[in-house]
Amino acid sequence: MLMRPFLISCCSVLALGLGPTLIYADWPQFRGPTQQGEAPTEAKLPLTWSATEHVIWKTAIPGLGWSSPVIQSGKVYLTTAVSANGKNDDAPTVDRSLRALCLDAGSGQILWNNEIFLQKGTDANRIHKKNSHASPTPVVHDARIFVHYGPHGTACLNLNGSTAWKVDSISYTPVHGNGGSPIVVGDKLIFSCDGPPEPFVIALDVASGKQVWKTPRNTAATRKFSFCTPLLIGEGSSQELILPGSGNIFSYDPATGSERWRCGWGEGYSVVPRPVFGHGLLFASSGYDQPVLYAVRPGGRGDVTNSHVVWTAKKGVPRNASFVLAGGHLFTVDDKGIGTCYQAPTGEVMWQERICSDTSASLLHHAGKIYALDEQGTCTVFAAGPEYKVLATNSLGERSLASMAVADDDFLIRTEHHLYRIGG
């Protein structure tokens, strides 16, 4: 069965006043239009920059959030959590304003900054030191913005920031806070609610926010929490919603939520990396404590653990950063900055080198180059090939865990306190 990532239209036109018409490449969701961290081939992205060089604009973002920016029609959207005490900590009794922001992509000006939910400190879940109370990335689809804050609420916004609908009744108990981002499939907004004791996947109607389906994960794993973002592959009735979680890679029918197949990986839990698909294979990491990289053929039925696993790898496998495919190679960077190049069809290791420091942000591929942004705000650019070659090292000097996004020929990079637009 032929499968490919579901593609979203990635170009739109924006006329600004009486000025020239500008062409914007949209980046509407986590990891961009292809869901897999691939920048448009026609983009002319920068190779080098610093905190003072090639900075088109730099805008202070209030509060703290590790959601990645998304872009549509010259507007940038992201979320944040602003603490009542003015500190970006995890004080358990502090109220937080869970907010959505819109910025002008050309100037960096904040156009609106709206509270979507008020999170009472007494209701807040403890978060991991690498997490935030606003970590899931928004989705822009059909002139609506969908924002998600885990069990504290999900909302649909109009482009002017007004609320179309919001839901705060989807109850589950996350461990370490919220994480996985939602996706839109047709008329459904789908996301994981992977908290113990009964993790599940849920689909909401995009027009109303009403529940369409809810599917339990039914995992035997001891630790039943994860933070993964779904990947949609295939077309029409052959579409599969791939959503790894504790104990298994799961495939669901996005129309009904019914489970199609699963591939077991034992006690793997706290799964973060979004899977990628290419060469007829799905590539996914089993998460904590000892991650294993799986290459699995999709399209099966039932338990495919013994029939569809093509290869596995155990050394240098990421727990947090999503990987990228480039040509016939799969590239990963683990939590300590160790990069690996695999032959995607076979799993043969072409090279394995220390690339950068601790890394949580997902990799990005463009025109034969891989961009790896580490937690210190340093982006190492290396060649997307079977020989290891560093092309540039660029530092913003500010902590960063969010993944990079692309706007025209530029990068959008979120740090702990700012959003940067970096150009050539």
N, C-alpha and C positions, 0 to 999 in steps of 0.2 A: 504494500500500500504506500503510495507516494504521499509524503507529508512535508509541510514547510510551515514556518512561523506565520501566524495570522498577521497580515500587514495592515497598518493604518495609514491613511493618506498623510504625507509628511510635508506638504507645501501649502502655504496660504499666502494671500496678498493683503497688505495693509496700506491704505492711503493715509498719510498723516497730514491733515490740514491741506494747504495748497502746495506742500513740498512734493518731492519726487516720490513715486511709488517704490516701496521697498519690498523685497521678497524675503520672507521669513521661512526657515525650515522649522516646522513644529517638533517639539519634543514632549509629547502629551502625557507621558506616564513614566514610571520607574524604568530606567534603562532604555528609554526612547521608543521610537516608532516601531522597531522590530522586536522590542522587549528584551534584546540581547546585547545592549551596549555597543551598537554599531552606528557610527556617525554617517550622515549622507556622504556618498562618494564625491559629490560636487563641492563640498565644503572645503575651504582653504584655511584649515585650523592652524593656530600658532604652534611652533615647536619650542620656543623659549619665552620665559616671562619671569617676573619677580613681583614683590609687593609694591614696587614703584615703576616697573617697566611693563609696557603693553597693557596697562590697566585702563580700560575704557571708562569704567566707573566702579565705585566701591560704595556700597550702601550699608549702613548699620541696621541690623535686624534685631528688634527687641526680643527679650526672653531667650529661650533655648529650644531648639528643635533640630533633629537630625534628618528630617524629611529632605529629599532632594528636590531642587527646583524643577518645575515643568513649564513649558512655553507653548503658547498658541497665539497666532495673529498679533505678534508684537507685544504680548503681555506675559509676565512671569508670575507664577503662582507658587506659594509655599505656605507651610504651617509653622506655628511656634506655640510655646507655652510660656506665659508670663506669670511669674510668681508674685503673690501679694506682698511678700517681704522684699522684693527686688533682688533676690539672690537666685542663682541658677543651681539650686541644690535639691536634695530629695527629702527636705524636712517634712515629716509625715502629717503635720497639722496645718500646713500652709495651703490656702486656696490658690488655684491657678486659673488663669483665663486662657482657654484653648482657642487659638485664633487662626484665621486665614488672612493672607496678605496678597495683594496684587501690586506689581511694580511695572512701570513702563520699561520695556526691554531696551529702548534706545538711550534713555537717560538714567535709569536706575531709580527714578522718583517713585516713592510709595504712593499709589493711587488710592488704595483703601486698605484698611487694617481693622478687621471686624472680629469681635468675639463670637464664637460659634457655640461653645459650651462653657459653663463655669464648673470646674472640677473642684469639689470640696476636698479640703485636705484630709478630712476624716474618711473619705471614700477612695482616696488615691491608692493605687498599688505601688509598692516599692519597685524601683527601677534599678537596673544594672548601671554601674558607673560609666559604661559606654553607651547607655541608652538615654532617651529623653521622654518627656510626656507628649511629644509630637514627632514621632519617628516615621510613621507610614507616609509615603509620598502620595500627593494628590493625583487625580486623573482628570484630564480635560476631555470632554466628549460631547459633541453636538451642542455647543454653546452652553454647557453646564460644567461646573467644577464639583468633583466629588472628593470630600475630605473625610478622613477616618482617624479616630483617636482610640482605637481598641474598644474596650468595654465602656469607655466614657462617652462614646457617641460617634455616629456617622451622619453626614449631612450632604445635601445637594444644594449648590449655590448657583445663582445666576451670575453672569459675567460682571454685573455691577456690584456684586458682593451680597446682595439680598438672598435670603434663605428661601429655597423652593420647598424643601422638606428636611426634617432631621429626625433621627431615631436614637434614643438612648436606653432602649429596653433590651438590647441584645446582651445578655448577661453571661459572663464567663470570668474565670480568675486567671489572668496571665501571670507568669513567673518572669520577673525582671522587667515588666512593663510591656507596652505594645511594640509591634515591630513590622509584621508583614503588611505590604501595601495591597490595596484592592485593584481589580481590573474590571473593565467593562467588556462584556461579551453580548452583542446584540442588545437586547432590552434588559440585561441583568448586570448588576454590580455584585461581584463575587469576591469574597475574602475568607481567610482562615480565622478561626477562633480557637487556637490551639493552646488551651489551658486545662489543667487537670480539674476534676477527675474525668470529664467527658468532653474531649476536644471535638470540634465539628467544623464543617465548611458551610457557608451560608450564601444564598443569592437573594438580592433585593431587587424589586422592580425599579428601574431607573427613574420612572415617571412619578412614583408615589412613595418609594421607600418601603413598601410592604414586602413581607417575606414571600418569596416564590418557592424556594425549597431549602431544606436544611438536612445535611447528611452527616451522621456521626462518623468519626475516624476509625473506630473499632480496631484499636491497636493494642498489642500485648506488651508494648514497651513499658518499662517501669516508670520512666519520667515522661509524662505526657504533655510536654510543652515544646513548642517550636514557633518560628517567626518567618516562615517562607512566603514568598509572593508567587501566585500561580503563573504558569506559562501556558498559553494556548497554542496548539499546533493543529495542522490539518485544515480541511475545508468542509463545509456543508455537514452532512451526517457523519463524516469521518472525523470531525473535530474532537480533540481530546483536551481536557483541562488537566494539566500535569501539576501536582501539588505535593511535593515531598513533605513529610512530617515525621514525628517520632515513630521509629520502628520500620517505616516503609516509604518507598516512592508510591504515590497513589495516582491513578488516572480516573477521571470522572467524565461523565457525559454532561457538558455544560448546560444542556437544555433541561435535564431532569435532576441532575445531581447524583445519579446512580453510579456506583463504583464499577468501573470496567475491568481494571486489573490493578495488581499491587506487586511490588518487588521488595522483599524483606531485606533489611540491613541490621537486624539484631536490635541492640539497645541504643542505636543512634538517636539522639534527641537534640533539642535546641537548634534545630536546623534553620539556617539563615540564607545561604546562597540561593539565588534564583537559578533554576536549571537553564541550560541552553540546549538547542537542538540543531543538528546538522549531520550530514553523511549518513542519514537514516538512524541516528543514535541520539538518545537523550543522555546528557551528562549532568550528574547531581552529586552533591557531597552529603555524607551521612551525619555531619555535625559533630557534636561532642560525644564522648570525651576524646576518642581517637578517630578522627574523620577518615573515611574511605571514599575515594572517588569511584563512582559507578558509571559505566557506559552500557546503556540498556536499549534494546530494540523496542519501540512502542508498538501498539496495535494488537496486543494479546488480550486474553480473557482470563479472569481468575488470578491465581497465584503464579506469577511467571518467574519466580526467583531462580528456579533451576533450568529454565528454558531460554530466557531472553537476555541474560547478562553476558555481554561480549567481552569486557575486560574490567579490571579494577586496579586501583593504585592506592598505596598507603602512605607514601612519603611526600611531605610538602603539600598536603591537601588543605585547602582553606576551610575554616569554620565560619567565616563571615563574608569575605569578599566574593562576589559572583565572578565567574570567569567569562572568557570570550573565545569565539572561534574566528580564525583568520585563515582562509584557504583551507589547506588540509591539516592545520594544526590547531590544537586546543592549548590555551594559555591560562595559567592560574598563578595567583600570588597568595601565599598563606598568611596567617596572622602575624608571623614574625618577619614577613618581607621576603620569604624565599619564593622565587619565581620558577615555574616549570613549563617547558614546552613539550607537548606530547604529539605524536602522530595520532590524529583523532580517530581514524578507523581501527588502529591496532593497539594504542596505548604505549607504544614505544617512546621512551624518554629521549628527546633530542638534546636537551640541556636542562640543568638545574643550578641556579645561581642566586646569591643574595642580591636583591634588587634595591630594597629600601628598608625603612624601619617598620614597626607594627602597622598593619594595614587592615582596615575594615571596609573602606569604600570599594565599590565594584569597578572592575576594569572597563576600559573603553577602547575600542578599535577604530582606527581611521587610516585608510590609504597606506597600509603596510607598517603602521606604527601602533604600539600599545601604550596607553597612558595609565600609570599606576599611581594613585594619590594616597599617600600614607597619612597616619594620624597626626603627624607633625605639620601637615600642610605642604609637604614636599611631593612634587609629581615627577616621577622618573619616566622618561619616554624611552622605549626600547623597540628594536626592530621586530616585526611580526614574522619571524622566520626561523629556520632550523639552526641558525648560528646566533649565539648571544652577542648582542651589540647594543650598548647604551648610546642613545642619540642626544639626550639632554637631561639635565636635572634642574628643576625649577622650584623655588621655595617661596611660600607666602608668609612663613613664620607664625602661623596661627593654627591651632588645633582644628582638625577636620575629619569627620566620619561620614559625611554625606557623599553621595556619588555625583560625579560631574555630569553636566548636561550641555547640549550644543544649541547655540542660537546663531543661525547663519554661519559665518566664518569664525565664530568666537566660542569660548567656553564660558559657562556659568559655574562658579565654584563657591559652595557654601562653606564658611568656616564657623567657628564658635560664635563669633560676634558680627560677621559681615557676609554679604553676598557680593562677589566680584564678577564683573564681566571682563574677560581677558581676550584681547585681540592680537592680530599680527603686527 
